[in-house]
């Protein structure tokens, strides 16, 4: 399989989990009626996604930045990512509306996909691992985004259609990264560290607080399980 085919396959996997997560959210809303069960499952899923995101930062994105970049440029990109995601998150919070959850999911999905495409030319194993991380983190994010969008007023069919087309954003981003950044590993590293700063901000600002449950510890265990999945991927690949 040539490089382009691999990018299409792995970027397609990382993106299709958006639609799969939405379908799981639809089935969950339809078949699970007990409020406490819904509460526990949705919060544990969010924590699991947070664990996956943290493993992507700790095991792939930041280590790659450390390899390619000097200290101060790396810190600048990380800080810029944190500040940028803070400003976007603040804007979305002030604006509110039905699209906030969807846009929040795109904030980490798109830059990671671009880095994925750029990595495949020089480091296919790391690109493969990043694709797995992106796909796994998209699953619970899409699951919760679907439920939030339906609760905020979108119809089921409209939400599923939007999620279906969004699932192809990973392929688009990966192809952009491959053709524009494959010969610029330093820029790719800056992008990965930039995404890391933003993801870490979102993790502690939105995901971790939202995954906490009163009188339950399953949320924290879900985060640990998500990080363990990342450790398995790192060792296997």
N, C-alpha and C positions, 0 to 999 in steps of 0.2 A: 504493500500500500504506500503510495507516494505521500509527500508532506501535505499537499492540498487536501487529499482524501482524508488523511488523519485529522486535519483541522476541522473539516466538515463533520466528521463522525463525532469527535469529542466535543466540539462546540455545539453540535446538535444535541448531544446528550445533556450538556450543561444547561441548555435552554429549554428543552422539552419538559424538564422537571417543573418548570413554571406552570405549564398547562396541566401536568399530572397533579401538582399540588392543588390547583384550582378544582380539578375533578374530585380529589379527595375531600376538599372543603365542601363541595356540593353534596357528596355522599354523607359526610359527617352531619351537615345541617339537616338532611332528610331522614337519616336513620337513628341518630342519637338525640333523644328528647330530654333526658334527665339533665337538669341544669348543672348540678354539681359535677357530673361526669364530663360535660362539655367544658366546664371551667378547668378541670384538672388536665384534660387532654390538650386543650389549646395552649395552656401555659407551659406544659411540659414540651410540646412541640416547639414553642418559641425558644425555650431554654436550650433544646437540642440544636436548633439552628444557630443559636449564639455560640455554643461549644464548637460547632463546625467552623463558624466564621473565625473564632479565636485561633483554632488550629491552623487555618489558612494563613493568618497573619504571622503566627509564631513559627510555623514550619516551612513556609514557602515564600511569602511576600517579603518579609523583613530580612530573612537570611540571604535571599537573592540580592537585595539592596546592599547588604553588608559586603557581599562579594564584589560588587561592581562600583560602588560609590565611596568617595572619601567621606569623612565624618560630617563636616559642616554642610556640604550639599545634601547629604542624606537627611540630616536633621531639618534642613530648610524644607525639603519636599514633604517630610512627615508632618511638620508643623503647618505647612500650607494646606495639606489635606485635611487636617483636623479643623483648621479655621474655616475652610471652604464648606465642609460638611456641616459645621456649626451654623454658618450663615444660611445655608440652604434649609437645614432643619428648622431654624428659627422662622424663616420665611414661610415654610409649609405650615408650621404651627399657627402662625398669625393668620394665614390665608384660610386654613382649614379646608373644608370642601371634600368632595368625594374622591379626588385624585391623589390626595396626600400620601396614602399608603402605597399606591402604585409607584409614584415618583420616588418615594423613599427606597423601595426595592431596587429601582433602576440605578440609584446612586452608587451602589457597590457592584452591581451586575455588569454594567457597561465598561468601566475601567478595567475590571478583572478580565473580561472577555478580550479586550484589546491586548492586554498583557499576554493572555493565553496564545493568541495568534502570533505575536512577536516571538514568543519563547520557543515555539515548535521548530523553528529553523535551526536554532543553536543548541537547545536542550529539550529534546522530546520527552524525556522522563519527567522533568519538572512540569512541562506543559500538560502532560497527561494527569499528573497529580493535581494540578491547579484546576483542570476541567472537572475532576471528580469532586473536589471541594466546592466548586461553584455550583455543580448540579445538586449536591446534597444540601447546601445552604439555601438554594432556591426553593427546595421542596417545602420546608416548613414556613418560609417567608411567603410563598404563594398561597399556601393553605390559610394562613392568617389574613393575608391581604384580600383574598376572595371573600372571606366571611365579613371583614370590615366593610368592603365595598357593597356587598349585598345589604348589610345592615344600614348603610348610609343612603340607600335608595336605588342603587343600580339593579336592573333586572338580572336574573340568573343567566339568561342567554347572552345579554350584552356583556356581562362580566366575563363569561367563558370565551367569547369571541375576542375580547381585548387581551385576555391572558394567552390565547392561542397565538395571536400575532406577535405579542411580546416575547414569546418563547423563541422567535427567530432573531431577536436582537443579539443573542450571543454569537450566532454565525456571522452576522454583519460586523459586529465589533471585532471578532477574531480575524476576519479577512482584512479589515482595515489595519489591524495591528501587524498582520503578516506582511502585507505589501508595503506598508509605510515605515514600519519600525524594526523589521527583522535584521537590518544592517546597523542598527543603533542600539546596542545593548545597554548603553548608559541611559538613554532616554526611557527605554523599557523599565529599567531599574527605578528611575525616578517615578514613573507612573505607578509601579507596584508599591513603592514606599508611600507615595501620595495617597493611594487607595487604602493602605494600612492605617495611616493617620485618621482618615475619615471613618473607616470601619470601626476602629477602636473607640472613636468618639460616639458613634451610633450604638455600639455595644453597651457602653456604660450609661449613656443618656437615655436610650429608649428600650433596648432589648432586655437587658438584665433587670431593670426595675419592673418592666411589664410582665416578666416571667415569674416573679415572686408570688407565692400563694400563702395565705394565712393558714396556719395550722397544718401545712403540708410541706414536705421537703422534696417532692418529686421533681420540682422545677430545677433545683440545684443538681440533682442526680442526672437529669436530662442533659444539662450542660456538660457534666463530666463524661457522660456517654458520648456526646457529640465530639468532644476533644479526643476521646479514645479512638473513635473512628478515624480521625485525622492521623493519629499516631500509627494506626494499622496501615493506612494508605502510605505513609512515609516509609515504613519498613518494607512493605511489599513491593513498592515501585522504586 
